């Protein structure tokens, strides 16, 4: 996946974003800087999951995954809905999906030596 070519036309890269936007973006990057949280968000990009399924998939303890999800929810990266007593988590929209996909794609370019996109 590569970034949309029209992003440069929709963003004015010469102007700094407002401070609140910068802080929120920094918080999102901080949340994604943890390997377990990144794996959890990756899985949530594809489908809804409960804490037990996520813990098994990422190989982490259920309480730890639950804490990670609470932080991700507070940062606005995931949402939760109740189905009876079960809480189902999912990523909060396309922006988060694209951000994560771009980060992993950039890592792939770095690790494999493939040239970057302009």
N, C-alpha and C positions, 0 to 999 in steps of 0.2 A: 504494500500500500504506500502510495506517496501522497504528500500534501497536495491539496487542491491548488492548481496553478493560479487561480484567481484570488488567493488569499492576499497577495500583495496589493491588489486593487481594492480590497475591502478594508484593509488596515493601513493606517498612516504610520509607517515605521519611524518617521521623523519626530513624532510626538510621543512622549511618555504616557503610559496609561495612568489613570487616577490611582492614588495611593491605596485605596481600599481594594482595587482590582489586583494590584501588585501583591498585597498581603494575602489575598485569597488564593492567588496563583502559587505563591510560595508555600502556603499551607498544603495545597494539593500536591505539589512536588515533594514536600516533606513526607506526606503520607505514603506516596508511591516509592520513596527511597528505601523502604524496608522490604526485603525479599519475600517474606511471607505475605505482606499486604499486597505487593505487586502480583503475586501468584493468585491470591484470592480475587482481586479485581479482574485479573485476566479471565478467570473462570466465570465470574459474574457478567462479563461482557457477552458470554455465549448463552447463558440461561440463568434462571433463578435457582438458588440453592439454599438449603438450611445450614445451620452451623455444623451439624454432625457430618453432612456430606462434604462440606468444605474442609473440615479438619482432616477427614480421611484422605481427601484428594491432595492436600498440600503437605500431609505428614506432620501436622502440628497438633498439640493438645487442644481439646474443645474449648476450655476456658481461655486459652491464649487467642484462638481464632475469634471467639466472642468479643474479647477486648479489642482486637484489631477491627472488627466490624463496627463496634461502637465508635471508634476513632474515625473510621472512614465515613460513617453516617454523619458524624458531627462536622466533618470537613466538606460534606455535601457531595461526596463521590458515589455513595450508594444509597438506595432507598430500601425500605422494608415494608412488607405487607403481612398481615396475619391471615392464616388459614387455620381456623380453630385455635389450637394451642401452639401451633408451629409458626415460626417466623421465617419468611422467605425473603432473601436478599437478592437484589439485582443492581447492576450499575445504573447510574443516574444519567442516561441519555447518550446521544451520539458523540458529544464533545469528549466525554471521558473515554469512550471506545477509541476515537481517533487519536487522542493524546497518547493512550497506551500503545496502540498499534504503531504510531510514529516512533515512539521511544524504542520499542523492540526492533523495529526496522532499522533505525539509526544504529542500534547496537550491532545488528547483523552486518551492516555495512562496515562498521569499525572492525569487527572481529574477522570478517572474511576478506577485507580489503577491496570490496566492490566500490566503485566510484559513487560519490554522493549525487543526489539529484540537485538541480539548480532551482 
